[in-house]
Amino acid sequence: MEKYEVMYILTNELEDEKKQAIMDRLSAIVTDASGTVEEVLSTAPWGTRTLAYPINKKREGFYVVMNIIADAATVKELGRIMNITDDVVRYMVLRKD
């Protein structure tokens, strides 16, 4: 098990309930891993920020940072889900030492 920091950007046009539902869904991927001691240490919504450059003709995004303890397979699955979720603009996963 390793510690990871996951930062992702959601489209800013979403309603608050939809943003919370996506954040809960991504947290559930980590905690629902069968038979392991994986957990979400913290989830910090940073709020709306201006993007460094336009992405899909959008200039603002809703930033979220999540600290987790997980194995590589769970992180790979988390990345796969974020890739296919249309409302996730960008994401980045960093392993913390």
Contact map, one row per residue, 1 for C-alpha under 8 A:
1110000000000000000000000000000000000100000000000000000000000000000011110000000000000000000000000
1111000000000000000000000000000000000000000000000000000000000000000011100000000000000000000000110
1111100000000000000000000000000000000000000000000000000000000000001111000000000000000000000000111
0111110000000000000000000000000000000000000000000000000000000000001111000000000000000000000011110
0011111000000000000000000000000000000000000000000000000000000000111100000000000000000000000011110
0001111100000000000000000000000000000000000000000000000000000000111100000000000000000000001111000
0000111110000000000000000000000000000000000000000000000000000011110000000000000000000000001110000
0000011111000000000000000000000000000000000000000000000000000011100000000000000000000001111100000
0000001111100000000000000000000000000000000000000000000000001111000000000000000000000001111000000
0000000111110000001000000000000000000000000000000000000000001111000000000000000000000011110000000
0000000011111100000000000000000000000000000000000000000000011100000000000000000000000011100000000
0000000001111100000000000000000000000000000000010000000000011100000000000000000000000000000000000
0000000000111110000000000000000000000000000000000000000000000000000000000000000000000000000000000
0000000000111111011000000000000000000000000000000000000000000000000000000000000000000000000000000
0000000000001111111000000000000000000000000000000000000000000000000000000000000000000000000000000
0000000000000111111100000000000000000000000000000000000000000000000000000000000000000000000000000
0000000000000011111110000000000000000000000000000000000000000000000000000000000000000000000000000
0000000000000111111111000000000000000000000000000000000000000000000000000000000000000000000000000
0000000001000111111111100000000000000000000000000000000000000000000000000000000000000000000000000
0000000000000001111111110000000000000000000000000000000000000000000000000000000000000000000000000
0000000000000000111111111000000000000000000000000000000000000000000000000000000000000000000000000
0000000000000000011111111100000000000000000000000000000000000000000000000000000000000000000000000
0000000000000000001111111110000000000000000000000000000000000000000000000000000000000000000000000
0000000000000000000111111111000000000000000000000000000000000000000000000000000000000000000000000
0000000000000000000011111111100000000000000000000000000000000000000000000000000000000000000000000
0000000000000000000001111111110000000000000000000000000000000000000000000000010000000000000000000
0000000000000000000000111111111000000001000000000000000000000000000000000000000000000000000000000
0000000000000000000000011111111100000000000000000000000000000000000000000000000000000000000000000
0000000000000000000000001111111110000000000000000000000000000000000000000100110000000000000000000
0000000000000000000000000111111110000111000000000000000000000000000101000110010000000000000000000
0000000000000000000000000011111110000111000000000000000000000000000000000000000000000000000000000
0000000000000000000000000001111111000000000000000000000000000000000000000000000000000000000000000
0000000000000000000000000000111111110100000000000000000000000000000000000100000000000000000000000
0000000000000000000000000000000111110000000000000000000000000000000000000000000000000000000000000
0000000000000000000000000000000011111000000000000000000000000000000000000000000000000000000000000
0000000000000000000000000000000011111100000000000000000000000000000000000000000000000000000000000
0000000000000000000000000000000000111110000000000000000000000000000001000000000000000000000000000
1000000000000000000000000000011010011111000000000000000000000000000111100000000000000000000000000
0000000000000000000000000000011000001111100000000000000000000000000111000000000000000000000000000
0000000000000000000000000010011000000111111000000000000000000000011110000000000000000000000000000
0000000000000000000000000000000000000011111000000000000000000000011110000000000000000000000000000
0000000000000000000000000000000000000001111100000000000000000000011100000000000000000000000000000
0000000000000000000000000000000000000001111110000000000000000001111000000000000000000000000000000
0000000000000000000000000000000000000000011111000000000000000001110000000000000000000000000000000
0000000000000000000000000000000000000000001111100000000000000111100000000000000000000000000000000
0000000000000000000000000000000000000000000111111000000000000111100000000000000000000000000000000
0000000000000000000000000000000000000000000011111000000000000111000000000000000000000000000000000
0000000000010000000000000000000000000000000001111100000000011110000000000000000000000000000000000
0000000000000000000000000000000000000000000001111110000000011110000000000000000000000000000000000
0000000000000000000000000000000000000000000000011111000000111000000000000000000000000000000000000
0000000000000000000000000000000000000000000000001111111000111000000000000000000000000000000000000
0000000000000000000000000000000000000000000000000111110000100000000000000000000000000000000000000
0000000000000000000000000000000000000000000000000011111000100000000000000000000000000000000000000
0000000000000000000000000000000000000000000000000011111111110000000000000000000000000000000000000
0000000000000000000000000000000000000000000000000010111111100000000000000000000000000000100000000
0000000000000000000000000000000000000000000000000000011111000000000000000000000000000000000000000
0000000000000000000000000000000000000000000000000000011111100000000000000000000000000000000000000
0000000000000000000000000000000000000000000000000000011111111000000000000000000000000000000000000
0000000000000000000000000000000000000000000000000111111011111000000000000000000000000000000000000
0000000000110000000000000000000000000000000000011110010001111100000000000000000000000000000000000
0000000011110000000000000000000000000000000000011110000001111110000000000000000000000000100000000
0000000011110000000000000000000000000000000011111000000000011111000000000000000000000000000000000
0000001111000000000000000000000000000000000011111000000000001111100000000000000000000000000000000
0000001111000000000000000000000000000000001111100000000000000111110000000000000000000000000000000
0000111100000000000000000000000000000000001111000000000000000011111000000000000000000000000000000
0000111000000000000000000000000000000001111100000000000000000001111100000000000000000000000000000
0011110000000000000000000000000000000001111000000000000000000000111110000000000000000000000000000
0011110000000000000000000000010000000111110000000000000000000000011111000000000000000000000000000
1111000000000000000000000000000000000111100000000000000000000000001111100000000000000000000000000
1111000000000000000000000000010000001110000000000000000000000000000111110110000000000000000000000
1100000000000000000000000000000000000100000000000000000000000000000011111110000000000000000000000
1000000000000000000000000000000000000000000000000000000000000000000001111111000000000000000000000
0000000000000000000000000000000000000000000000000000000000000000000000111111100000000000000000000
0000000000000000000000000000110010000000000000000000000000000000000001111111110000000000000000000
0000000000000000000000000000010000000000000000000000000000000000000001111111111000000000000000000
0000000000000000000000000000000000000000000000000000000000000000000000011111111100000000000000000
0000000000000000000000000000100000000000000000000000000000000000000000001111111110000000000000000
0000000000000000000000000100110000000000000000000000000000000000000000000111111111000000000000000
0000000000000000000000000000000000000000000000000000000000000000000000000011111111100000000000000
0000000000000000000000000000000000000000000000000000000000000000000000000001111111110000000000000
0000000000000000000000000000000000000000000000000000000000000000000000000000111111111000000000000
0000000000000000000000000000000000000000000000000000000000000000000000000000011111111001001000000
0000000000000000000000000000000000000000000000000000000000000000000000000000001111111101000000000
0000000000000000000000000000000000000000000000000000000000000000000000000000000111111100000000000
0000000000000000000000000000000000000000000000000000000000000000000000000000000011111111000000000
0000000000000000000000000000000000000000000000000000000000000000000000000000000000111111100000000
0000000001100000000000000000000000000000000000000000000000000000000000000000000000001111100000000
0000000111100000000000000000000000000000000000000000000000000000000000000000000001101111111000000
0000000111100000000000000000000000000000000000000000001000001000000000000000000000000111111000000
0000000111000000000000000000000000000000000000000000000000000000000000000000000000000001111100000
0000011110000000000000000000000000000000000000000000000000000000000000000000000001000001111110000
0000011100000000000000000000000000000000000000000000000000000000000000000000000000000000011111000
0001111000000000000000000000000000000000000000000000000000000000000000000000000000000000001111100
0001110000000000000000000000000000000000000000000000000000000000000000000000000000000000000111110
0111100000000000000000000000000000000000000000000000000000000000000000000000000000000000000011111
0111100000000000000000000000000000000000000000000000000000000000000000000000000000000000000001111
0010000000000000000000000000000000000000000000000000000000000000000000000000000000000000000000111
